[in-house]
Amino acid sequence: MSRILLQYVLPLVLPTVVFVAWIVLTEKRGASREKLIARLAEGPWFWLVVAGFALMAAGLGYLGLTEGASPGTTYQAPRYEDGRIVPGEFR
């Protein structure tokens, strides 16, 4: 579950979280809630989504290039040996 969060969800929502935090932190003290909502409503939502997808694609590309086994290796499935489960591995 944490892998899904780190590889897919976090990169998608990170630009939006940073934008909302920036709007909230830069808003003057005592400003009305309506003004804050208006600033959020006119935000660059399309570009935030594009930035999220770009971050996700970059992260998945990085993992695709740096993780995994070399070509020609075979996968040994998980198995039960001597009373314990041995995880799967590439050989």
PyMOL Python script that loads the backbone (N, CA, C, O; Angstrom):
from pymol import cmd

cmd.read_pdbstr("""\
ATOM      1  N   MET A   1       0.818  -1.194   0.000  1.00  0.00           N
ATOM      2  CA  MET A   1       0.000   0.000   0.000  1.00  0.00           C
ATOM      3  C   MET A   1       0.862   1.258   0.000  1.00  0.00           C
ATOM      4  O   MET A   1       0.547   2.227  -0.691  1.00  0.00           O
ATOM      5  N   SER A   2       1.947   1.248   0.769  1.00  0.00           N
ATOM      6  CA  SER A   2       2.805   2.431   0.809  1.00  0.00           C
ATOM      7  C   SER A   2       3.497   2.644  -0.539  1.00  0.00           C
ATOM      8  O   SER A   2       3.774   3.781  -0.919  1.00  0.00           O
ATOM      9  N   ARG A   3       3.770   1.582  -1.244  1.00  0.00           N
ATOM     10  CA  ARG A   3       4.379   1.707  -2.568  1.00  0.00           C
ATOM     11  C   ARG A   3       3.431   2.416  -3.526  1.00  0.00           C
ATOM     12  O   ARG A   3       3.861   3.261  -4.311  1.00  0.00           O
ATOM     13  N   ILE A   4       2.160   2.086  -3.468  1.00  0.00           N
ATOM     14  CA  ILE A   4       1.166   2.743  -4.320  1.00  0.00           C
ATOM     15  C   ILE A   4       1.075   4.222  -3.972  1.00  0.00           C
ATOM     16  O   ILE A   4       1.003   5.074  -4.857  1.00  0.00           O
ATOM     17  N   LEU A   5       1.080   4.517  -2.679  1.00  0.00           N
ATOM     18  CA  LEU A   5       1.017   5.916  -2.262  1.00  0.00           C
ATOM     19  C   LEU A   5       2.231   6.696  -2.745  1.00  0.00           C
ATOM     20  O   LEU A   5       2.086   7.810  -3.247  1.00  0.00           O
ATOM     21  N   LEU A   6       3.417   6.134  -2.604  1.00  0.00           N
ATOM     22  CA  LEU A   6       4.638   6.845  -2.975  1.00  0.00           C
ATOM     23  C   LEU A   6       4.825   6.969  -4.482  1.00  0.00           C
ATOM     24  O   LEU A   6       5.362   7.973  -4.949  1.00  0.00           O
ATOM     25  N   GLN A   7       4.397   5.980  -5.245  1.00  0.00           N
ATOM     26  CA  GLN A   7       4.643   6.001  -6.680  1.00  0.00           C
ATOM     27  C   GLN A   7       3.539   6.670  -7.484  1.00  0.00           C
ATOM     28  O   GLN A   7       3.807   7.233  -8.546  1.00  0.00           O
ATOM     29  N   TYR A   8       2.313   6.622  -7.003  1.00  0.00           N
ATOM     30  CA  TYR A   8       1.203   7.133  -7.798  1.00  0.00           C
ATOM     31  C   TYR A   8       0.505   8.325  -7.152  1.00  0.00           C
ATOM     32  O   TYR A   8       0.378   9.380  -7.773  1.00  0.00           O
ATOM     33  N   VAL A   9       0.057   8.165  -5.923  1.00  0.00           N
ATOM     34  CA  VAL A   9      -0.788   9.178  -5.292  1.00  0.00           C
ATOM     35  C   VAL A   9       0.005  10.422  -4.904  1.00  0.00           C
ATOM     36  O   VAL A   9      -0.407  11.535  -5.233  1.00  0.00           O
ATOM     37  N   LEU A  10       1.116  10.264  -4.223  1.00  0.00           N
ATOM     38  CA  LEU A  10       1.894  11.417  -3.762  1.00  0.00           C
ATOM     39  C   LEU A  10       2.344  12.324  -4.908  1.00  0.00           C
ATOM     40  O   LEU A  10       2.152  13.536  -4.817  1.00  0.00           O
ATOM     41  N   PRO A  11       2.935  11.791  -5.981  1.00  0.00           N
ATOM     42  CA  PRO A  11       3.322  12.700  -7.072  1.00  0.00           C
ATOM     43  C   PRO A  11       2.132  13.409  -7.718  1.00  0.00           C
ATOM     44  O   PRO A  11       2.272  14.539  -8.185  1.00  0.00           O
ATOM     45  N   LEU A  12       0.970  12.766  -7.752  1.00  0.00           N
ATOM     46  CA  LEU A  12      -0.198  13.403  -8.352  1.00  0.00           C
ATOM     47  C   LEU A  12      -0.734  14.546  -7.504  1.00  0.00           C
ATOM     48  O   LEU A  12      -1.132  15.575  -8.050  1.00  0.00           O
ATOM     49  N   VAL A  13      -0.752  14.393  -6.195  1.00  0.00           N
ATOM     50  CA  VAL A  13      -1.355  15.416  -5.336  1.00  0.00           C
ATOM     51  C   VAL A  13      -0.355  16.427  -4.793  1.00  0.00           C
ATOM     52  O   VAL A  13      -0.762  17.467  -4.274  1.00  0.00           O
ATOM     53  N   LEU A  14       0.931  16.155  -4.898  1.00  0.00           N
ATOM     54  CA  LEU A  14       1.934  17.055  -4.330  1.00  0.00           C
ATOM     55  C   LEU A  14       1.863  18.483  -4.881  1.00  0.00           C
ATOM     56  O   LEU A  14       1.915  19.419  -4.083  1.00  0.00           O
ATOM     57  N   PRO A  15       1.748  18.705  -6.193  1.00  0.00           N
ATOM     58  CA  PRO A  15       1.644  20.086  -6.670  1.00  0.00           C
ATOM     59  C   PRO A  15       0.419  20.817  -6.117  1.00  0.00           C
ATOM     60  O   PRO A  15       0.500  22.006  -5.810  1.00  0.00           O
ATOM     61  N   THR A  16      -0.698  20.130  -5.988  1.00  0.00           N
ATOM     62  CA  THR A  16      -1.908  20.754  -5.458  1.00  0.00           C
ATOM     63  C   THR A  16      -1.750  21.082  -3.986  1.00  0.00           C
ATOM     64  O   THR A  16      -2.166  22.154  -3.547  1.00  0.00           O
ATOM     65  N   VAL A  17      -1.163  20.186  -3.219  1.00  0.00           N
ATOM     66  CA  VAL A  17      -0.948  20.436  -1.789  1.00  0.00           C
ATOM     67  C   VAL A  17      -0.019  21.630  -1.596  1.00  0.00           C
ATOM     68  O   VAL A  17      -0.262  22.471  -0.730  1.00  0.00           O
ATOM     69  N   VAL A  18       1.031  21.709  -2.387  1.00  0.00           N
ATOM     70  CA  VAL A  18       1.961  22.839  -2.282  1.00  0.00           C
ATOM     71  C   VAL A  18       1.259  24.140  -2.656  1.00  0.00           C
ATOM     72  O   VAL A  18       1.460  25.156  -1.991  1.00  0.00           O
ATOM     73  N   PHE A  19       0.445  24.129  -3.701  1.00  0.00           N
ATOM     74  CA  PHE A  19      -0.281  25.336  -4.118  1.00  0.00           C
ATOM     75  C   PHE A  19      -1.253  25.800  -3.039  1.00  0.00           C
ATOM     76  O   PHE A  19      -1.287  26.984  -2.703  1.00  0.00           O
ATOM     77  N   VAL A  20      -2.037  24.883  -2.497  1.00  0.00           N
ATOM     78  CA  VAL A  20      -3.005  25.251  -1.454  1.00  0.00           C
ATOM     79  C   VAL A  20      -2.280  25.763  -0.214  1.00  0.00           C
ATOM     80  O   VAL A  20      -2.716  26.742   0.392  1.00  0.00           O
ATOM     81  N   ALA A  21      -1.192  25.124   0.168  1.00  0.00           N
ATOM     82  CA  ALA A  21      -0.426  25.591   1.327  1.00  0.00           C
ATOM     83  C   ALA A  21       0.135  26.985   1.072  1.00  0.00           C
ATOM     84  O   ALA A  21       0.129  27.826   1.971  1.00  0.00           O
ATOM     85  N   TRP A  22       0.617  27.238  -0.138  1.00  0.00           N
ATOM     86  CA  TRP A  22       1.152  28.554  -0.479  1.00  0.00           C
ATOM     87  C   TRP A  22       0.063  29.623  -0.402  1.00  0.00           C
ATOM     88  O   TRP A  22       0.300  30.708   0.131  1.00  0.00           O
ATOM     89  N   ILE A  23      -1.122  29.331  -0.924  1.00  0.00           N
ATOM     90  CA  ILE A  23      -2.236  30.290  -0.870  1.00  0.00           C
ATOM     91  C   ILE A  23      -2.610  30.574   0.579  1.00  0.00           C
ATOM     92  O   ILE A  23      -2.788  31.732   0.957  1.00  0.00           O
ATOM     93  N   VAL A  24      -2.731  29.536   1.387  1.00  0.00           N
ATOM     94  CA  VAL A  24      -3.136  29.715   2.787  1.00  0.00           C
ATOM     95  C   VAL A  24      -2.069  30.480   3.565  1.00  0.00           C
ATOM     96  O   VAL A  24      -2.402  31.355   4.364  1.00  0.00           O
ATOM     97  N   LEU A  25      -0.812  30.172   3.349  1.00  0.00           N
ATOM     98  CA  LEU A  25       0.257  30.827   4.104  1.00  0.00           C
ATOM     99  C   LEU A  25       0.505  32.268   3.665  1.00  0.00           C
ATOM    100  O   LEU A  25       0.925  33.090   4.480  1.00  0.00           O
ATOM    101  N   THR A  26       0.257  32.590   2.409  1.00  0.00           N
ATOM    102  CA  THR A  26       0.496  33.953   1.942  1.00  0.00           C
ATOM    103  C   THR A  26      -0.709  34.859   2.116  1.00  0.00           C
ATOM    104  O   THR A  26      -0.595  36.074   1.954  1.00  0.00           O
ATOM    105  N   GLU A  27      -1.847  34.298   2.437  1.00  0.00           N
ATOM    106  CA  GLU A  27      -3.048  35.119   2.662  1.00  0.00           C
ATOM    107  C   GLU A  27      -2.868  35.915   3.949  1.00  0.00           C
ATOM    108  O   GLU A  27      -2.364  35.403   4.948  1.00  0.00           O
ATOM    109  N   LYS A  28      -3.282  37.159   3.905  1.00  0.00           N
ATOM    110  CA  LYS A  28      -3.140  38.019   5.081  1.00  0.00           C
ATOM    111  C   LYS A  28      -4.012  37.523   6.230  1.00  0.00           C
ATOM    112  O   LYS A  28      -5.082  36.953   6.019  1.00  0.00           O
ATOM    113  N   ARG A  29      -3.540  37.749   7.425  1.00  0.00           N
ATOM    114  CA  ARG A  29      -4.318  37.383   8.613  1.00  0.00           C
ATOM    115  C   ARG A  29      -5.622  38.170   8.611  1.00  0.00           C
ATOM    116  O   ARG A  29      -5.638  39.351   8.267  1.00  0.00           O
ATOM    117  N   GLY A  30      -6.684  37.533   8.985  1.00  0.00           N
ATOM    118  CA  GLY A  30      -7.973  38.198   9.075  1.00  0.00           C
ATOM    119  C   GLY A  30      -8.696  38.320   7.743  1.00  0.00           C
ATOM    120  O   GLY A  30      -9.774  38.912   7.683  1.00  0.00           O
ATOM    121  N   ALA A  31      -8.127  37.773   6.673  1.00  0.00           N
ATOM    122  CA  ALA A  31      -8.803  37.831   5.379  1.00  0.00           C
ATOM    123  C   ALA A  31     -10.034  36.936   5.419  1.00  0.00           C
ATOM    124  O   ALA A  31     -10.071  35.930   6.128  1.00  0.00           O
ATOM    125  N   SER A  32     -11.027  37.320   4.651  1.00  0.00           N
ATOM    126  CA  SER A  32     -12.284  36.568   4.684  1.00  0.00           C
ATOM    127  C   SER A  32     -12.113  35.202   4.020  1.00  0.00           C
ATOM    128  O   SER A  32     -11.253  34.994   3.163  1.00  0.00           O
ATOM    129  N   ARG A  33     -12.953  34.307   4.447  1.00  0.00           N
ATOM    130  CA  ARG A  33     -12.940  32.955   3.896  1.00  0.00           C
ATOM    131  C   ARG A  33     -13.325  32.976   2.416  1.00  0.00           C
ATOM    132  O   ARG A  33     -12.815  32.186   1.622  1.00  0.00           O
ATOM    133  N   GLU A  34     -14.226  33.882   2.060  1.00  0.00           N
ATOM    134  CA  GLU A  34     -14.665  33.987   0.671  1.00  0.00           C
ATOM    135  C   GLU A  34     -13.506  34.397  -0.246  1.00  0.00           C
ATOM    136  O   GLU A  34     -13.396  33.908  -1.371  1.00  0.00           O
ATOM    137  N   LYS A  35     -12.645  35.295   0.240  1.00  0.00           N
ATOM    138  CA  LYS A  35     -11.500  35.725  -0.557  1.00  0.00           C
ATOM    139  C   LYS A  35     -10.529  34.561  -0.769  1.00  0.00           C
ATOM    140  O   LYS A  35      -9.980  34.389  -1.857  1.00  0.00           O
ATOM    141  N   LEU A  36     -10.328  33.772   0.274  1.00  0.00           N
ATOM    142  CA  LEU A  36      -9.448  32.609   0.167  1.00  0.00           C
ATOM    143  C   LEU A  36     -10.006  31.607  -0.836  1.00  0.00           C
ATOM    144  O   LEU A  36      -9.269  31.071  -1.663  1.00  0.00           O
ATOM    145  N   ILE A  37     -11.305  31.357  -0.759  1.00  0.00           N
ATOM    146  CA  ILE A  37     -11.940  30.417  -1.689  1.00  0.00           C
ATOM    147  C   ILE A  37     -11.869  30.950  -3.114  1.00  0.00           C
ATOM    148  O   ILE A  37     -11.665  30.182  -4.054  1.00  0.00           O
ATOM    149  N   ALA A  38     -12.035  32.262  -3.278  1.00  0.00           N
ATOM    150  CA  ALA A  38     -11.946  32.859  -4.616  1.00  0.00           C
ATOM    151  C   ALA A  38     -10.539  32.705  -5.189  1.00  0.00           C
ATOM    152  O   ALA A  38     -10.385  32.408  -6.373  1.00  0.00           O
ATOM    153  N   ARG A  39      -9.521  32.901  -4.369  1.00  0.00           N
ATOM    154  CA  ARG A  39      -8.138  32.723  -4.846  1.00  0.00           C
ATOM    155  C   ARG A  39      -7.870  31.272  -5.231  1.00  0.00           C
ATOM    156  O   ARG A  39      -7.177  30.995  -6.210  1.00  0.00           O
ATOM    157  N   LEU A  40      -8.428  30.353  -4.450  1.00  0.00           N
ATOM    158  CA  LEU A  40      -8.249  28.939  -4.787  1.00  0.00           C
ATOM    159  C   LEU A  40      -9.009  28.575  -6.059  1.00  0.00           C
ATOM    160  O   LEU A  40      -8.525  27.778  -6.862  1.00  0.00           O
ATOM    161  N   ALA A  41     -10.188  29.150  -6.245  1.00  0.00           N
ATOM    162  CA  ALA A  41     -11.009  28.825  -7.413  1.00  0.00           C
ATOM    163  C   ALA A  41     -10.355  29.270  -8.714  1.00  0.00           C
ATOM    164  O   ALA A  41     -10.537  28.619  -9.742  1.00  0.00           O
ATOM    165  N   GLU A  42      -9.608  30.349  -8.695  1.00  0.00           N
ATOM    166  CA  GLU A  42      -8.976  30.827  -9.921  1.00  0.00           C
ATOM    167  C   GLU A  42      -7.554  30.298 -10.088  1.00  0.00           C
ATOM    168  O   GLU A  42      -6.780  30.820 -10.890  1.00  0.00           O
ATOM    169  N   GLY A  43      -7.226  29.287  -9.346  1.00  0.00           N
ATOM    170  CA  GLY A  43      -5.878  28.715  -9.405  1.00  0.00           C
ATOM    171  C   GLY A  43      -5.605  27.985 -10.705  1.00  0.00           C
ATOM    172  O   GLY A  43      -6.528  27.734 -11.479  1.00  0.00           O
ATOM    173  N   PRO A  44      -4.369  27.645 -10.953  1.00  0.00           N
ATOM    174  CA  PRO A  44      -3.955  26.971 -12.195  1.00  0.00           C
ATOM    175  C   PRO A  44      -4.180  25.460 -12.122  1.00  0.00           C
ATOM    176  O   PRO A  44      -3.223  24.687 -12.158  1.00  0.00           O
ATOM    177  N   TRP A  45      -5.426  25.044 -12.020  1.00  0.00           N
ATOM    178  CA  TRP A  45      -5.730  23.637 -11.770  1.00  0.00           C
ATOM    179  C   TRP A  45      -5.253  22.723 -12.889  1.00  0.00           C
ATOM    180  O   TRP A  45      -4.734  21.640 -12.618  1.00  0.00           O
ATOM    181  N   PHE A  46      -5.418  23.132 -14.127  1.00  0.00           N
ATOM    182  CA  PHE A  46      -4.959  22.301 -15.244  1.00  0.00           C
ATOM    183  C   PHE A  46      -3.456  22.045 -15.137  1.00  0.00           C
ATOM    184  O   PHE A  46      -3.007  20.910 -15.297  1.00  0.00           O
ATOM    185  N   TRP A  47      -2.682  23.093 -14.870  1.00  0.00           N
ATOM    186  CA  TRP A  47      -1.229  22.950 -14.798  1.00  0.00           C
ATOM    187  C   TRP A  47      -0.798  22.172 -13.563  1.00  0.00           C
ATOM    188  O   TRP A  47       0.246  21.520 -13.579  1.00  0.00           O
ATOM    189  N   LEU A  48      -1.583  22.230 -12.500  1.00  0.00           N
ATOM    190  CA  LEU A  48      -1.272  21.412 -11.326  1.00  0.00           C
ATOM    191  C   LEU A  48      -1.439  19.926 -11.644  1.00  0.00           C
ATOM    192  O   LEU A  48      -0.634  19.097 -11.219  1.00  0.00           O
ATOM    193  N   VAL A  49      -2.490  19.600 -12.392  1.00  0.00           N
ATOM    194  CA  VAL A  49      -2.702  18.203 -12.795  1.00  0.00           C
ATOM    195  C   VAL A  49      -1.589  17.755 -13.744  1.00  0.00           C
ATOM    196  O   VAL A  49      -1.067  16.648 -13.613  1.00  0.00           O
ATOM    197  N   VAL A  50      -1.229  18.615 -14.695  1.00  0.00           N
ATOM    198  CA  VAL A  50      -0.145  18.285 -15.625  1.00  0.00           C
ATOM    199  C   VAL A  50       1.162  18.070 -14.860  1.00  0.00           C
ATOM    200  O   VAL A  50       1.899  17.124 -15.139  1.00  0.00           O
ATOM    201  N   ALA A  51       1.446  18.942 -13.901  1.00  0.00           N
ATOM    202  CA  ALA A  51       2.665  18.793 -13.098  1.00  0.00           C
ATOM    203  C   ALA A  51       2.631  17.499 -12.291  1.00  0.00           C
ATOM    204  O   ALA A  51       3.656  16.832 -12.150  1.00  0.00           O
ATOM    205  N   GLY A  52       1.460  17.135 -11.760  1.00  0.00           N
ATOM    206  CA  GLY A  52       1.335  15.883 -11.021  1.00  0.00           C
ATOM    207  C   GLY A  52       1.610  14.673 -11.894  1.00  0.00           C
ATOM    208  O   GLY A  52       2.321  13.755 -11.485  1.00  0.00           O
ATOM    209  N   PHE A  53       1.044  14.670 -13.107  1.00  0.00           N
ATOM    210  CA  PHE A  53       1.303  13.558 -14.023  1.00  0.00           C
ATOM    211  C   PHE A  53       2.769  13.517 -14.450  1.00  0.00           C
ATOM    212  O   PHE A  53       3.342  12.439 -14.610  1.00  0.00           O
ATOM    213  N   ALA A  54       3.373  14.688 -14.634  1.00  0.00           N
ATOM    214  CA  ALA A  54       4.791  14.724 -15.005  1.00  0.00           C
ATOM    215  C   ALA A  54       5.660  14.164 -13.882  1.00  0.00           C
ATOM    216  O   ALA A  54       6.599  13.411 -14.140  1.00  0.00           O
ATOM    217  N   LEU A  55       5.353  14.528 -12.637  1.00  0.00           N
ATOM    218  CA  LEU A  55       6.103  13.975 -11.502  1.00  0.00           C
ATOM    219  C   LEU A  55       5.931  12.464 -11.408  1.00  0.00           C
ATOM    220  O   LEU A  55       6.892  11.736 -11.161  1.00  0.00           O
ATOM    221  N   MET A  56       4.692  11.996 -11.608  1.00  0.00           N
ATOM    222  CA  MET A  56       4.437  10.565 -11.539  1.00  0.00           C
ATOM    223  C   MET A  56       5.186   9.837 -12.656  1.00  0.00           C
ATOM    224  O   MET A  56       5.793   8.794 -12.415  1.00  0.00           O
ATOM    225  N   ALA A  57       5.146  10.377 -13.870  1.00  0.00           N
ATOM    226  CA  ALA A  57       5.843   9.743 -14.991  1.00  0.00           C
ATOM    227  C   ALA A  57       7.351   9.733 -14.761  1.00  0.00           C
ATOM    228  O   ALA A  57       8.019   8.745 -15.065  1.00  0.00           O
ATOM    229  N   ALA A  58       7.884  10.817 -14.229  1.00  0.00           N
ATOM    230  CA  ALA A  58       9.325  10.869 -13.950  1.00  0.00           C
ATOM    231  C   ALA A  58       9.711   9.839 -12.896  1.00  0.00           C
ATOM    232  O   ALA A  58      10.735   9.167 -13.027  1.00  0.00           O
ATOM    233  N   GLY A  59       8.901   9.713 -11.856  1.00  0.00           N
ATOM    234  CA  GLY A  59       9.186   8.730 -10.810  1.00  0.00           C
ATOM    235  C   GLY A  59       9.102   7.305 -11.315  1.00  0.00           C
ATOM    236  O   GLY A  59       9.949   6.474 -10.990  1.00  0.00           O
ATOM    237  N   LEU A  60       8.076   7.018 -12.116  1.00  0.00           N
ATOM    238  CA  LEU A  60       7.948   5.669 -12.660  1.00  0.00           C
ATOM    239  C   LEU A  60       9.055   5.377 -13.669  1.00  0.00           C
ATOM    240  O   LEU A  60       9.555   4.254 -13.732  1.00  0.00           O
ATOM    241  N   GLY A  61       9.439   6.378 -14.455  1.00  0.00           N
ATOM    242  CA  GLY A  61      10.553   6.193 -15.389  1.00  0.00           C
ATOM    243  C   GLY A  61      11.852   5.909 -14.663  1.00  0.00           C
ATOM    244  O   GLY A  61      12.625   5.039 -15.067  1.00  0.00           O
ATOM    245  N   TYR A  62      12.088   6.651 -13.583  1.00  0.00           N
ATOM    246  CA  TYR A  62      13.295   6.425 -12.779  1.00  0.00           C
ATOM    247  C   TYR A  62      13.305   5.007 -12.212  1.00  0.00           C
ATOM    248  O   TYR A  62      14.318   4.312 -12.288  1.00  0.00           O
ATOM    249  N   LEU A  63      12.182   4.581 -11.648  1.00  0.00           N
ATOM    250  CA  LEU A  63      12.124   3.227 -11.090  1.00  0.00           C
ATOM    251  C   LEU A  63      12.278   2.171 -12.176  1.00  0.00           C
ATOM    252  O   LEU A  63      12.917   1.142 -11.960  1.00  0.00           O
ATOM    253  N   GLY A  64      11.696   2.423 -13.335  1.00  0.00           N
ATOM    254  CA  GLY A  64      11.820   1.474 -14.435  1.00  0.00           C
ATOM    255  C   GLY A  64      13.244   1.319 -14.929  1.00  0.00           C
ATOM    256  O   GLY A  64      13.647   0.239 -15.361  1.00  0.00           O
ATOM    257  N   LEU A  65      14.008   2.401 -14.863  1.00  0.00           N
ATOM    258  CA  LEU A  65      15.387   2.349 -15.341  1.00  0.00           C
ATOM    259  C   LEU A  65      16.374   1.860 -14.294  1.00  0.00           C
ATOM    260  O   LEU A  65      17.432   1.335 -14.644  1.00  0.00           O
ATOM    261  N   THR A  66      16.051   2.020 -13.022  1.00  0.00           N
ATOM    262  CA  THR A  66      17.017   1.672 -11.977  1.00  0.00           C
ATOM    263  C   THR A  66      16.679   0.397 -11.224  1.00  0.00           C
ATOM    264  O   THR A  66      17.563  -0.172 -10.582  1.00  0.00           O
ATOM    265  N   GLU A  67      15.461  -0.069 -11.272  1.00  0.00           N
ATOM    266  CA  GLU A  67      15.061  -1.265 -10.529  1.00  0.00           C
ATOM    267  C   GLU A  67      14.905  -2.437 -11.483  1.00  0.00           C
ATOM    268  O   GLU A  67      14.891  -2.264 -12.701  1.00  0.00           O
ATOM    269  N   GLY A  68      14.790  -3.613 -10.922  1.00  0.00           N
ATOM    270  CA  GLY A  68      14.532  -4.790 -11.734  1.00  0.00           C
ATOM    271  C   GLY A  68      15.781  -5.609 -11.977  1.00  0.00           C
ATOM    272  O   GLY A  68      16.868  -5.298 -11.490  1.00  0.00           O
ATOM    273  N   ALA A  69      15.590  -6.658 -12.743  1.00  0.00           N
ATOM    274  CA  ALA A  69      16.681  -7.590 -13.014  1.00  0.00           C
ATOM    275  C   ALA A  69      17.225  -7.363 -14.415  1.00  0.00           C
ATOM    276  O   ALA A  69      16.591  -6.715 -15.249  1.00  0.00           O
ATOM    277  N   SER A  70      18.388  -7.898 -14.652  1.00  0.00           N
ATOM    278  CA  SER A  70      19.016  -7.806 -15.971  1.00  0.00           C
ATOM    279  C   SER A  70      18.261  -8.686 -16.960  1.00  0.00           C
ATOM    280  O   SER A  70      17.624  -9.660 -16.558  1.00  0.00           O
ATOM    281  N   PRO A  71      18.325  -8.356 -18.239  1.00  0.00           N
ATOM    282  CA  PRO A  71      17.693  -9.211 -19.244  1.00  0.00           C
ATOM    283  C   PRO A  71      18.311 -10.609 -19.216  1.00  0.00           C
ATOM    284  O   PRO A  71      19.513 -10.765 -18.999  1.00  0.00           O
ATOM    285  N   GLY A  72      17.486 -11.602 -19.435  1.00  0.00           N
ATOM    286  CA  GLY A  72      17.974 -12.974 -19.465  1.00  0.00           C
ATOM    287  C   GLY A  72      17.870 -13.699 -18.139  1.00  0.00           C
ATOM    288  O   GLY A  72      18.105 -14.907 -18.085  1.00  0.00           O
ATOM    289  N   THR A  73      17.525 -12.999 -17.064  1.00  0.00           N
ATOM    290  CA  THR A  73      17.381 -13.672 -15.773  1.00  0.00           C
ATOM    291  C   THR A  73      16.015 -14.334 -15.698  1.00  0.00           C
ATOM    292  O   THR A  73      15.080 -13.941 -16.395  1.00  0.00           O
ATOM    293  N   THR A  74      15.917 -15.328 -14.854  1.00  0.00           N
ATOM    294  CA  THR A  74      14.641 -16.011 -14.661  1.00  0.00           C
ATOM    295  C   THR A  74      14.109 -15.698 -13.275  1.00  0.00           C
ATOM    296  O   THR A  74      14.866 -15.407 -12.350  1.00  0.00           O
ATOM    297  N   TYR A  75      12.797 -15.763 -13.152  1.00  0.00           N
ATOM    298  CA  TYR A  75      12.147 -15.461 -11.884  1.00  0.00           C
ATOM    299  C   TYR A  75      11.850 -16.757 -11.150  1.00  0.00           C
ATOM    300  O   TYR A  75      11.224 -17.661 -11.703  1.00  0.00           O
ATOM    301  N   GLN A  76      12.295 -16.845  -9.920  1.00  0.00           N
ATOM    302  CA  GLN A  76      11.997 -17.979  -9.046  1.00  0.00           C
ATOM    303  C   GLN A  76      10.830 -17.561  -8.160  1.00  0.00           C
ATOM    304  O   GLN A  76      10.965 -16.642  -7.352  1.00  0.00           O
ATOM    305  N   ALA A  77       9.706 -18.214  -8.302  1.00  0.00           N
ATOM    306  CA  ALA A  77       8.501 -17.857  -7.552  1.00  0.00           C
ATOM    307  C   ALA A  77       8.687 -18.112  -6.054  1.00  0.00           C
ATOM    308  O   ALA A  77       9.552 -18.899  -5.668  1.00  0.00           O
ATOM    309  N   PRO A  78       7.888 -17.459  -5.207  1.00  0.00           N
ATOM    310  CA  PRO A  78       7.963 -17.742  -3.772  1.00  0.00           C
ATOM    311  C   PRO A  78       7.674 -19.222  -3.520  1.00  0.00           C
ATOM    312  O   PRO A  78       6.870 -19.836  -4.222  1.00  0.00           O
ATOM    313  N   ARG A  79       8.336 -19.782  -2.515  1.00  0.00           N
ATOM    314  CA  ARG A  79       8.159 -21.212  -2.240  1.00  0.00           C
ATOM    315  C   ARG A  79       8.243 -21.465  -0.738  1.00  0.00           C
ATOM    316  O   ARG A  79       8.707 -20.626   0.034  1.00  0.00           O
ATOM    317  N   TYR A  80       7.790 -22.618  -0.365  1.00  0.00           N
ATOM    318  CA  TYR A  80       7.766 -23.033   1.035  1.00  0.00           C
ATOM    319  C   TYR A  80       8.915 -24.009   1.244  1.00  0.00           C
ATOM    320  O   TYR A  80       8.918 -25.100   0.674  1.00  0.00           O
ATOM    321  N   GLU A  81       9.907 -23.612   2.073  1.00  0.00           N
ATOM    322  CA  GLU A  81      11.071 -24.464   2.347  1.00  0.00           C
ATOM    323  C   GLU A  81      11.345 -24.513   3.839  1.00  0.00           C
ATOM    324  O   GLU A  81      11.388 -23.476   4.500  1.00  0.00           O
ATOM    325  N   ASP A  82      11.528 -25.702   4.367  1.00  0.00           N
ATOM    326  CA  ASP A  82      11.921 -25.901   5.765  1.00  0.00           C
ATOM    327  C   ASP A  82      11.044 -25.128   6.746  1.00  0.00           C
ATOM    328  O   ASP A  82      11.545 -24.557   7.715  1.00  0.00           O
ATOM    329  N   GLY A  83       9.752 -25.110   6.496  1.00  0.00           N
ATOM    330  CA  GLY A  83       8.825 -24.474   7.429  1.00  0.00           C
ATOM    331  C   GLY A  83       8.737 -22.957   7.313  1.00  0.00           C
ATOM    332  O   GLY A  83       8.150 -22.314   8.183  1.00  0.00           O
ATOM    333  N   ARG A  84       9.298 -22.377   6.274  1.00  0.00           N
ATOM    334  CA  ARG A  84       9.184 -20.924   6.108  1.00  0.00           C
ATOM    335  C   ARG A  84       8.977 -20.611   4.627  1.00  0.00           C
ATOM    336  O   ARG A  84       9.304 -21.416   3.755  1.00  0.00           O
ATOM    337  N   ILE A  85       8.431 -19.438   4.366  1.00  0.00           N
ATOM    338  CA  ILE A  85       8.189 -19.015   2.992  1.00  0.00           C
ATOM    339  C   ILE A  85       9.401 -18.219   2.515  1.00  0.00           C
ATOM    340  O   ILE A  85       9.786 -17.221   3.126  1.00  0.00           O
ATOM    341  N   VAL A  86       9.987 -18.673   1.425  1.00  0.00           N
ATOM    342  CA  VAL A  86      11.126 -17.985   0.816  1.00  0.00           C
ATOM    343  C   VAL A  86      10.561 -17.051  -0.256  1.00  0.00           C
ATOM    344  O   VAL A  86       9.868 -17.514  -1.162  1.00  0.00           O
ATOM    345  N   PRO A  87      10.842 -15.752  -0.172  1.00  0.00           N
ATOM    346  CA  PRO A  87      10.286 -14.823  -1.161  1.00  0.00           C
ATOM    347  C   PRO A  87      10.806 -15.087  -2.569  1.00  0.00           C
ATOM    348  O   PRO A  87      11.862 -15.693  -2.754  1.00  0.00           O
ATOM    349  N   GLY A  88      10.054 -14.626  -3.544  1.00  0.00           N
ATOM    350  CA  GLY A  88      10.468 -14.763  -4.933  1.00  0.00           C
ATOM    351  C   GLY A  88      11.709 -13.940  -5.213  1.00  0.00           C
ATOM    352  O   GLY A  88      11.984 -12.948  -4.537  1.00  0.00           O
ATOM    353  N   GLU A  89      12.465 -14.374  -6.238  1.00  0.00           N
ATOM    354  CA  GLU A  89      13.697 -13.664  -6.578  1.00  0.00           C
ATOM    355  C   GLU A  89      14.044 -13.901  -8.037  1.00  0.00           C
ATOM    356  O   GLU A  89      13.546 -14.832  -8.670  1.00  0.00           O
ATOM    357  N   PHE A  90      14.908 -13.039  -8.557  1.00  0.00           N
ATOM    358  CA  PHE A  90      15.438 -13.215  -9.902  1.00  0.00           C
ATOM    359  C   PHE A  90      16.779 -13.912  -9.804  1.00  0.00           C
ATOM    360  O   PHE A  90      17.601 -13.575  -8.951  1.00  0.00           O
ATOM    361  N   ARG A  91      17.004 -14.897 -10.688  1.00  0.00           N
ATOM    362  CA  ARG A  91      18.274 -15.638 -10.698  1.00  0.00           C
ATOM    363  C   ARG A  91      18.907 -15.558 -12.058  1.00  0.00           C
ATOM    364  O   ARG A  91      19.982 -16.117 -12.272  1.00  0.00           O
TER     365      ARG A  91
END
""", "prot")
cmd.dss("prot")
cmd.show_as("cartoon", "prot")
cmd.util.cbc("prot")
cmd.orient("prot")
